[in-house]
């Protein structure tokens, strides 16, 4: 059986309803059409090269839950969230829907892709107020406001965020 990874002269690729869980088209510089739709939520990342990522060809289509990335297998990418005493933090993303209560923390770092967004919502306990967000490591391009809900873009490594309450 021939190795499809070695085929670098593809111009069109149709992967519709296949059940694929990974796809690497980064060696296919001539690829102008890449259809990756209706793959039952299994295909979360299509690995592309820098030229493709910088200017996704108009002929590339994907499901909304699929990402284009230079590295679909970066297990170091993630987020560590801590909820300070006096409140809770809800984590919402493609991979997580969880709430951490006062003093709890957790690290989520398997399956995220560069550019993926994780939404954090702080909720103060009765009689407490939200003091703000603190990023202590790998903050990337994120800016942290005093808003109760923030969207965190995962850029590199594991970002470390905590919520403070008074």
N, C-alpha and C positions, 0 to 999 in steps of 0.2 A: 504494500500500500504506500502511495507516495505521501510525503509530508506536506501538508497544505501550508505550513509556516514558511516553506522555502519558495512559494509562489509569490514573486514580487512584481509581476507584470499585470496583475488584475486591474481592470478598469471599472468593473461593476461587481458588487457582492450583494446578494439577497439572502438575508438570514431572518426569515419571517416565520414565527410560530415554531421555532426549532427546539426550544428548551435549552439553548446554550446558556452556560453560566460564565463564560469568558470569551473574549474575542480580541485578538491582537492584529491590527491592520497597519501598524507602524512602519513595516518594511515595504508597504505598497504605495510608492510615491505617485503612481499613475492612477490611483483609485479616485474616480470622480463621483461615483454613486455607491452608497453603502446604506442599505435599508436593514435596520435591526429593530423591527417592531413585533409586538404581540408574542414575546418570548416568556410569557407566564411569570413575569417578575423575576426570573432567574438571572437574566443578563443585566447586571448593574453597572458595568464599566466596559467601555470599548477603548482599548489602548491604541493611541495614535502617536504620530511623531510631532516634533515641535512645529513644523510648517503646517501640518493639518490642524493642530490645536490653535495656532495663531489666527487661522482663517478657515474655519470649518466649511468645507465645500457645500454649496447649496444643495447638492445631490445627496447629502448625508441626512438620514432621518432616524429617529430613535424614539423609544418610549420616554415619558417624562421622568421616570425613575432611573433612567440610564444616564451615566456620566461619560464624558470624554476625558481621558487623562493620559499623561505621559507614563504613569506607573500605576497600574491597577492592582498591584500586589504589595503596597506599602503598609505593612502591619504596624508601623510606628506612628502612623497618623491617628490622632484621636483627641479626646477631651477628658480632663479630670475636673470634676465639679464638686464643690464643697458648699454646704449650707451652714452658715453660722448659727449660733444659738439665737433663738427668738424668731424663727421663721422657717420656711421651706423653699426649695427650688424644684421646679418641674422642668424636666429635660424632654424635648420633643424633637425627633429626627426620623429619618427613614428607618433607622435601626433601634432607636430607643424611645420609650414613652414611660417615664418613671418619675417619681417624686422623692426627693431626699429631705428628711426633716432635720431640725436643728442639730448641728454637730456632725451629721453624716457626710461622707464623701464616697465617691466611686470614680473609677477610671474606665472609660469606654474607648477601646482602641483597636478593634478588629472590624474590618469591612468598610471603613470610611474612605472617601476619595478626595483628593485635593480640590478645593473649591466648594465642597459640600457644606451645607448650612445646618447648624444645630440651634434651635430656639430654646432659650432659657427664660423662665418666668419666676420671679421672686415673689413670695407671699408672706408678709409679716404676720406673726401671731397676734392675737387680740391684745391691744395695749402697746404693741411694739411698732416701730417704723423701719422702713427700709433705708439703710445708710448708703448703699452703693455696691458696685461690682469691683473686684480687684483681680487683675491678671498678673500672676507672678512668674510665668514662664512661657516662652514661645507664643507671644501675643499676636505676632504677624501683623496684618493690616487692620486688625480690629480696633475700633475705638469704643470705649466703654462709657456709657452715659449713666445717669441716675434713674433712667427709665426702668420700670419693673420688668419689662420684657425686652430682651435683646436677641438679635440674630448674630451668631458667632460663625465666621467663615474659617474652616479648617484649612490652613495653609501648609504647615510643615510640623513634623514632630507631634508631641502631645501638648496641647495648650492647657494651662492650669488656671482655673477661674473659681473665685469664691464670692459668695454673697454675704454682706454684713448687715446686721440689724441692731437697732438701739432700743 
